Amino acid sequence: MLPTFLNTIPIYLQLSQRRIEDVTGLLNELSGTPITIEMTSKWRDIEPLDREIPHVVPTEDLIKCLTEDQEDGPAMLIPMIKLHIARLKKAHLLRSATSSIFQLNLNGKGAPT
């Protein structure tokens, strides 16, 4: 089960583009404890106004943080992470499918007929 867990974290980080809001949201849900962007920033020693967590942050740190509580083993966390991954994939698909419509509107050409 652990290899599947190890595979889900990098997928999530890639899809979220390491945006601090998304990582904080995931940590918030997985921990069952309110976690703020400021708390995530302090944990990673970055500025709260930074928009993303640097790529130098090892995935292992996130995994260690998520599996610190013995009651919350990887088997319990995988379904929640997969839900977040599915949400991000849907957002990417929606953005891709609608980007041309928004581009037309931004260029003043109106919506396609």
N, C-alpha and C positions, 0 to 999 in steps of 0.2 A: 504493500500500500504506500510506503514511503516514497518509492520512485515516482509514482503518479503525483503525489503531493509536490515533490521537488520539480516536476515538470509544469505544474499549474502556476506557480509563482512567477517564473520568467515570462510566461504567456501573458499573465495579467499585467505585469510591469510594461511589457511591450505594447499591449493594446491601450493601456492607460497613458502611454507616453510619459510615464512616471510623474504625472500631474499630482501635485501634493493633495489636492482635493479628493481625487479618486483613491489614492493610497490611504489617506486618513479615513475615508468612508469605509474602505475594506477593513482597516484595523478596528474601527468603531464597531462594525457588525460582528467581526470574528471574536473580538474580546468581550462583547456584551457590556462594555463600559464606555461611557461617553468619552470620546477622544477628540480633541480639537486640532486644528491645523497648527496652532502654537505648540501643542504637545509633540506632534509629529516633527515639527521643525527643531524643537529642542533635542529630541531623540536623535535626529540625524545631524545636529549641529549645523543647521542652515538657517538663513534668515526667514522669518514667517512670510515675508512678501515674495520670496522666490516662488516661481510658478511650478517648478518641477524639482523632483529629487534627483541629484546628480547621478550620472551613469556609473560613477565610481563606487556607489553604494552596493556592497556585496549582497546578492540575493540571500546568502546564508544568514546575514544579520536579520533579515525579515523573517526567515523561517525560524530562527532561534527565538525571536520575539513571539511569534505565533504559537510555538509549541512549548513555551516555558511552563505553562500550567499543565500538569500531568492529566487532568481531567479532559482537556481539549486536545486530544491526539489528532494526528493528521487525518484519520478516517472521518472524524467529525467535521473538520474544516473544509475538506475537499468539495462537498456539495455547495457550500456557500461561495467558495472561490469560483467554482464553475458557473454559478448564477451570475456573479459579477462579470465573468469573462463573456458569457452569453449576452449580457446587457451591453457591454462595450462593443461586441461584434455587431449587434443590431444597430447601435449608434453609428458605427463606421459604415455599414451598408446604407443606412438612411441618409447619411451625409453624402455618400458617393452617388446615390440615386437622385438626390435633390440639388446637388451642387450646380449643375448646369442651369436649373431653373432660377436659383438665387443669383447666379452670375448674370443671366439675362436681365433680371430686375435691377441689379446694381449698375449695369451698363445702360439702363434707361430704355431697353428695348421691349419691356413688358413680358408677360408670361407667354410661352408658346401656345399656339392654338391647336 
